[in-house]
Amino acid sequence: MNAHAARWFVVWVVGWSLVGNAAWAQSTLRVNPYAAPAGLNNEQLIRYLELMQRKPKTIRSRPGFVAAVVDACQRILNNQPSSQQEKTAALVLFDVLHDRAQGGDDKAQEQLVAWAQKLRRSPNPQVAQRARLHLLEHQLLLAQQGKLPDPELARLLQHLKNYCQETELTGRHLRLASLIVGVLNTLEDRQEAEELYETFGKLFARSKDKKLARYARRHILRQSKAPLAHLLGKTLELEGTTVAGEPFDWKKYRGKVVLVDFWATWCGPCVAELPNLLKAYQKYHSRGFEVVGISLDHDRQALEKFLQEHKIPWVTLFDDQGIHPMARKYGIRAIPAPILVDRQGKVIHTAARGQTLWKLLAKQFPEP
């Protein structure tokens, strides 16, 4: 080969090498950078999970991280794990999916329930106990949606009392507490509801977890003799300051149908209800439907970030001195607490969420 031909051969090889590398780089960018390599055995996947759990929070919050961890856990559980391997993978899987489900991720909730069903009879007591917790939460979600007949709901509440008496309640049970009181808010028998508020309030208040115990004292036991039913038909008066620091003018809302939504970013059912509320707002806002959020959060910056990320279009009231004064005034002991107010400012419903909200709005805004 002469010198000229040799030079062209080198150029051709280098050119194809660059093209190949570019194509490889493009395909690599489409692969989850946190995913465990294919072909790892269970022992290697366990070491991978241990490594991922030690990653800083900034890494664990990146896109793809959770999906990678979930995939690794599922690979272990589907590959005849030892007892210890099942325990490690199952508990990590439950933690990750539970955290996502609390944030309103429906797919994560579905996966959580599916794996809880599979592992509810695990010989490992910790795995079986966690599976039981997540199945109880699922039943409460069904109850909030009106999908449990009264006899089944009564059995569920009795089962929950037994569960809370037998179980060491921790911060992991905060979602359970919120779901329980959300269901109690819908009970028509207010005397029964009051007794259950008292029972569950005392059970959760005994927790060594400060956040759960504080939730029980502030939102379940406090003002336990002031059920929301006493608000029906009465005029609601609101005052306070928006999260942006501006004074709130309740008079502007007279003549509108208003949902006054007591909520918090840490409340899983509250966040899960947001897509439904946004959809209702988009449909009925132009016809006179408004929403006023009253946040029970304590961290202003976290609340502002949440509102921005979720593009919440309505006003949100906030008070950083603890429980919001309006929640104290009206005896709000559990959230979500969405109160629907008519055009005259009178309360017409104290649990306006899910399909119930749509039925109420259809009556307020009948189709032509």
C-alpha positions as CSV (number, residue, x, y, z in Angstrom):
1,M,0.0,0.0,0.0
2,N,1.5,3.4,-1.0
3,A,1.7,6.4,1.3
4,H,-1.4,8.1,-0.2
5,A,-3.6,5.0,0.1
6,A,-2.3,4.4,3.7
7,R,-3.3,7.9,4.7
8,W,-6.9,7.5,3.3
9,F,-7.2,4.1,5.1
10,V,-6.3,5.7,8.4
11,V,-8.9,8.5,7.8
12,W,-11.5,5.9,6.9
13,V,-10.9,3.9,10.1
14,V,-10.9,6.9,12.3
15,G,-14.1,8.3,10.7
16,W,-16.0,5.0,11.2
17,S,-14.6,4.8,14.8
18,L,-16.0,8.3,15.5
19,V,-19.3,7.4,14.0
20,G,-19.5,4.2,16.1
21,N,-18.5,6.0,19.3
22,A,-21.1,8.7,18.7
23,A,-23.8,6.1,18.2
24,W,-22.7,4.2,21.3
25,A,-22.7,7.5,23.3
26,Q,-26.3,8.3,22.1
27,S,-27.5,4.8,23.1
28,T,-25.8,5.1,26.5
29,L,-27.5,8.4,27.2
30,R,-30.8,6.6,26.9
31,V,-29.9,4.1,29.5
32,N,-30.6,4.7,33.2
33,P,-27.2,5.7,34.6
34,Y,-28.2,4.3,38.1
35,A,-29.4,0.9,36.9
36,A,-27.7,-2.2,38.2
37,P,-25.8,-4.0,35.4
38,A,-27.6,-7.0,33.8
39,G,-26.5,-10.5,35.0
40,L,-25.8,-9.7,38.6
41,N,-26.7,-12.4,41.1
42,N,-28.7,-11.7,44.3
43,E,-25.7,-11.3,46.4
44,Q,-24.3,-8.7,44.0
45,L,-27.6,-6.9,43.8
46,I,-27.8,-6.7,47.6
47,R,-24.4,-5.0,47.6
48,Y,-25.7,-2.7,44.9
49,L,-28.7,-1.7,47.1
50,E,-26.4,-1.1,50.1
51,L,-24.3,1.2,48.0
52,M,-27.3,3.1,46.6
53,Q,-28.7,3.6,50.1
54,R,-25.5,5.4,51.1
55,K,-25.8,7.9,48.3
56,P,-26.5,11.5,49.4
57,K,-30.0,12.9,49.2
58,T,-29.1,15.0,46.2
59,I,-28.3,11.9,44.2
60,R,-31.3,9.9,45.5
61,S,-33.7,12.6,44.3
62,R,-32.4,12.5,40.7
63,P,-34.5,11.1,37.8
64,G,-33.9,7.4,37.3
65,F,-32.6,6.7,40.8
66,V,-35.8,5.3,42.3
67,A,-36.6,3.3,39.1
68,A,-33.2,1.7,39.3
69,V,-33.6,0.7,43.0
70,V,-37.1,-0.7,42.4
71,D,-35.8,-2.7,39.5
72,A,-32.9,-4.2,41.5
73,C,-35.3,-5.1,44.4
74,Q,-37.7,-6.8,42.0
75,R,-34.9,-8.8,40.4
76,I,-33.9,-10.1,43.8
77,L,-37.4,-11.0,44.8
78,N,-38.1,-12.7,41.5
79,N,-34.9,-14.8,41.7
80,Q,-35.5,-17.2,44.7
81,P,-33.9,-15.1,47.3
82,S,-32.7,-16.3,50.7
83,S,-34.6,-15.2,53.8
84,Q,-32.2,-12.4,54.5
85,Q,-32.1,-11.3,50.8
86,E,-35.9,-11.2,50.7
87,K,-36.0,-9.1,53.8
88,T,-33.5,-6.6,52.6
89,A,-35.0,-6.3,49.1
90,A,-38.6,-6.2,50.3
91,L,-38.1,-3.5,52.9
92,V,-36.1,-1.3,50.6
93,L,-38.8,-1.8,47.9
94,F,-41.6,-0.9,50.3
95,D,-39.8,2.2,51.5
96,V,-39.1,3.5,48.0
97,L,-42.6,2.8,46.7
98,H,-44.3,4.1,49.8
99,D,-42.5,7.4,49.6
100,R,-43.5,7.8,46.0
101,A,-47.1,6.8,46.7
102,Q,-47.3,9.4,49.4
103,G,-46.3,12.0,46.9
104,G,-49.3,11.1,44.7
105,D,-47.7,8.6,42.3
106,D,-50.5,6.3,41.3
107,K,-48.2,3.8,39.6
108,A,-46.1,3.5,42.7
109,Q,-49.3,2.9,44.7
110,E,-50.3,0.1,42.4
111,Q,-46.8,-1.5,42.6
112,L,-46.9,-1.1,46.4
113,V,-50.2,-3.0,46.7
114,A,-49.2,-5.7,44.3
115,W,-46.0,-6.5,46.2
116,A,-47.7,-6.3,49.5
117,Q,-50.2,-8.9,48.2
118,K,-47.3,-11.1,47.2
119,L,-45.4,-10.8,50.4
120,R,-48.2,-10.6,53.0
121,R,-47.5,-14.3,54.0
122,S,-43.7,-14.0,54.0
123,P,-42.1,-16.1,56.8
124,N,-40.1,-13.0,57.7
125,P,-42.2,-11.2,60.3
126,Q,-40.9,-7.7,59.4
127,V,-41.7,-8.2,55.7
128,A,-45.2,-9.6,56.6
129,Q,-45.8,-6.7,59.0
130,R,-44.9,-4.1,56.4
131,A,-47.0,-5.8,53.7
132,R,-50.0,-5.7,56.2
133,L,-49.5,-1.9,56.8
134,H,-49.6,-1.1,53.1
135,L,-52.7,-3.3,52.5
136,L,-54.4,-1.5,55.3
137,E,-53.6,1.9,53.7
138,H,-55.0,0.6,50.4
139,Q,-58.2,-0.4,52.1
140,L,-58.5,3.1,53.6
141,L,-58.0,4.7,50.2
142,L,-60.8,2.6,48.9
143,A,-63.0,3.7,51.8
144,Q,-62.2,7.3,51.1
145,Q,-63.4,6.8,47.6
146,G,-66.7,5.2,48.8
147,K,-65.8,1.8,47.5
148,L,-66.2,-0.1,50.8
149,P,-69.7,-1.2,51.9
150,D,-70.6,-0.2,55.5
151,P,-70.1,-3.7,57.0
152,E,-66.6,-3.9,55.4
153,L,-65.7,-0.5,56.7
154,A,-66.8,-1.4,60.2
155,R,-64.6,-4.5,60.1
156,L,-61.7,-2.5,58.7
157,L,-61.9,0.1,61.5
158,Q,-62.0,-2.6,64.2
159,H,-59.0,-4.3,62.5
160,L,-57.2,-1.0,62.5
161,K,-57.8,-0.5,66.2
162,N,-56.3,-4.0,66.9
163,Y,-53.4,-3.2,64.6
164,C,-52.6,0.1,66.3
165,Q,-52.8,-1.5,69.7
166,E,-50.4,-4.4,68.8
167,T,-47.9,-2.4,66.7
168,E,-45.1,-0.1,67.6
169,L,-46.3,3.1,65.8
170,T,-43.5,5.1,64.1
171,G,-43.1,7.8,61.6
172,R,-43.8,5.3,58.9
173,H,-47.4,5.2,60.1
174,L,-48.1,8.9,59.5
175,R,-49.8,8.2,56.2
176,L,-52.0,5.6,58.0
177,A,-53.0,8.1,60.6
178,S,-53.9,10.7,58.0
179,L,-55.9,8.1,56.0
180,I,-57.8,6.9,59.1
181,V,-58.9,10.3,60.2
182,G,-59.8,11.2,56.6
183,V,-62.2,8.2,56.6
184,L,-63.6,9.2,60.0
185,N,-64.4,12.7,58.7
186,T,-66.9,11.0,56.3
187,L,-68.8,9.0,58.9
188,E,-72.4,10.0,59.3
189,D,-72.7,8.8,62.9
190,R,-70.9,11.7,64.6
191,Q,-71.0,10.1,68.0
192,E,-69.2,7.0,66.7
193,A,-66.8,9.2,64.8
194,E,-65.9,11.1,68.0
195,E,-65.3,7.9,69.9
196,L,-63.0,6.7,67.1
197,Y,-61.1,10.0,67.0
198,E,-60.5,9.7,70.7
199,T,-59.4,6.1,70.4
200,F,-57.0,6.5,67.4
201,G,-55.8,9.9,68.7
202,K,-54.6,8.3,71.9
203,L,-53.0,5.4,70.1
204,F,-51.0,7.5,67.7
205,A,-50.1,10.1,70.4
206,R,-48.3,7.4,72.4
207,S,-45.8,7.0,69.6
208,K,-42.1,7.7,70.3
209,D,-41.9,9.3,66.9
210,K,-42.3,13.1,67.6
211,K,-43.8,13.9,64.2
212,L,-46.5,11.2,64.5
213,A,-47.3,12.1,68.1
214,R,-47.5,15.8,67.3
215,Y,-49.9,15.0,64.4
216,A,-52.1,13.0,66.8
217,R,-52.2,15.8,69.4
218,R,-52.7,18.7,67.0
219,H,-55.0,17.2,64.4
220,I,-56.9,14.4,66.1
221,L,-57.2,15.0,69.8
222,R,-57.2,18.8,69.9
223,Q,-60.7,20.2,69.9
224,S,-62.0,16.7,69.6
225,K,-65.5,17.9,70.7
226,A,-65.9,20.1,67.7
227,P,-66.7,17.9,64.7
228,L,-66.9,19.5,61.3
229,A,-70.5,18.6,61.0
230,H,-71.3,21.6,63.2
231,L,-70.2,23.9,60.3
232,L,-72.9,22.7,57.9
233,G,-75.2,25.6,56.9
234,K,-73.1,28.1,58.8
235,T,-71.3,31.1,57.2
236,L,-67.5,30.5,57.0
237,E,-65.3,33.4,57.7
238,L,-61.6,33.4,56.7
239,E,-58.7,35.6,57.3
240,G,-54.9,35.4,57.2
241,T,-51.9,35.9,55.0
242,T,-51.0,34.3,51.7
243,V,-47.8,32.3,51.3
244,A,-46.6,35.3,49.3
245,G,-47.0,37.5,52.4
246,E,-50.1,39.4,51.2
247,P,-53.3,40.0,53.2
248,F,-56.2,37.7,52.2
249,D,-59.5,39.3,51.3
250,W,-62.3,36.8,51.8
251,K,-65.0,39.3,50.7
252,K,-63.8,38.9,47.1
253,Y,-65.1,35.4,47.0
254,R,-68.7,36.2,47.9
255,G,-70.9,35.1,45.0
256,K,-68.5,32.2,44.1
257,V,-68.6,28.6,45.0
258,V,-65.4,28.0,47.0
259,L,-63.5,24.9,48.1
260,V,-61.6,25.8,51.3
261,D,-58.9,23.1,51.3
262,F,-57.1,22.5,54.6
263,W,-54.0,20.5,53.5
264,A,-50.2,20.1,53.7
265,T,-47.4,18.9,51.4
266,W,-46.5,16.1,53.8
267,C,-50.1,14.7,53.7
268,G,-50.2,11.9,51.2
269,P,-53.9,11.9,50.6
270,C,-53.9,15.7,50.2
271,V,-51.3,15.4,47.4
272,A,-53.0,12.5,45.8
273,E,-56.2,14.6,45.6
274,L,-54.5,17.5,43.8
275,P,-54.9,16.1,40.2
276,N,-58.7,15.7,40.8
277,L,-59.0,19.2,42.3
278,L,-57.0,20.7,39.4
279,K,-59.2,19.0,36.9
280,A,-62.3,20.3,38.6
281,Y,-60.8,23.8,38.8
282,Q,-60.0,23.8,35.1
283,K,-63.6,22.8,34.2
284,Y,-65.6,25.1,36.6
285,H,-63.3,28.1,37.3
286,S,-64.7,30.1,34.4
287,R,-68.2,29.5,35.8
288,G,-67.5,30.8,39.3
289,F,-65.6,28.0,41.1
290,E,-62.7,29.1,43.3
291,V,-60.2,27.3,45.6
292,V,-58.5,28.7,48.7
293,G,-55.8,26.5,50.1
294,I,-54.9,26.7,53.8
295,S,-51.6,25.0,54.4
296,L,-50.7,23.3,57.6
297,D,-47.0,23.1,56.7
298,H,-44.3,24.5,58.9
299,D,-41.6,25.1,56.2
300,R,-42.4,28.1,54.0
301,Q,-39.7,27.5,51.5
302,A,-40.7,23.8,51.0
303,L,-44.3,24.9,50.5
304,E,-43.3,27.6,48.0
305,K,-41.3,25.1,46.0
306,F,-44.2,22.6,46.0
307,L,-46.7,25.2,44.8
308,Q,-44.3,26.3,42.0
309,E,-43.5,22.7,40.9
310,H,-47.2,21.7,40.8
311,K,-48.3,25.0,39.2
312,I,-51.1,25.6,41.8
313,P,-53.2,28.4,40.4
314,W,-55.2,29.4,43.5
315,V,-54.4,31.3,46.6
316,T,-52.7,29.5,49.5
317,L,-52.8,30.8,53.1
318,F,-49.9,30.1,55.4
319,D,-48.9,30.8,59.0
320,D,-45.5,29.8,60.2
321,Q,-46.3,29.9,63.9
322,G,-47.6,26.3,64.1
323,I,-51.1,25.1,63.3
324,H,-52.9,27.7,61.2
325,P,-55.3,29.9,63.2
326,M,-58.2,29.0,60.8
327,A,-57.6,25.3,61.5
328,R,-57.7,26.0,65.2
329,K,-60.8,28.1,64.8
330,Y,-62.8,25.5,63.0
331,G,-61.6,22.4,64.8
332,I,-59.7,20.9,61.9
333,R,-58.0,17.8,63.4
334,A,-57.4,15.8,60.3
335,I,-56.4,16.6,56.7
336,P,-57.4,16.6,53.9
337,A,-60.4,18.7,55.1
338,P,-61.9,20.2,51.9
339,I,-64.9,22.3,52.9
340,L,-67.3,23.4,50.1
341,V,-68.9,26.9,50.5
342,D,-71.8,28.2,48.5
343,R,-72.3,31.6,46.8
344,Q,-73.6,33.0,50.1
345,G,-70.6,31.9,52.0
346,K,-72.4,29.0,53.8
347,V,-70.9,25.5,54.2
348,I,-72.6,22.8,52.2
349,H,-70.1,19.9,52.6
350,T,-67.1,19.2,54.9
351,A,-65.5,16.3,52.9
352,A,-65.7,17.5,49.3
353,R,-63.1,15.4,47.5
354,G,-62.9,12.6,44.9
355,Q,-66.2,11.8,43.1
356,T,-68.1,13.6,45.9
357,L,-66.6,16.9,44.8
358,W,-67.7,16.3,41.2
359,K,-71.3,15.5,42.2
360,L,-71.5,18.6,44.4
361,L,-70.1,20.9,41.6
362,A,-72.5,19.4,39.1
363,K,-75.4,20.5,41.3
364,Q,-73.9,24.0,41.8
365,F,-73.2,24.4,38.0
366,P,-75.9,22.5,36.2
367,E,-75.3,22.0,32.5
368,P,-77.5,24.2,30.2
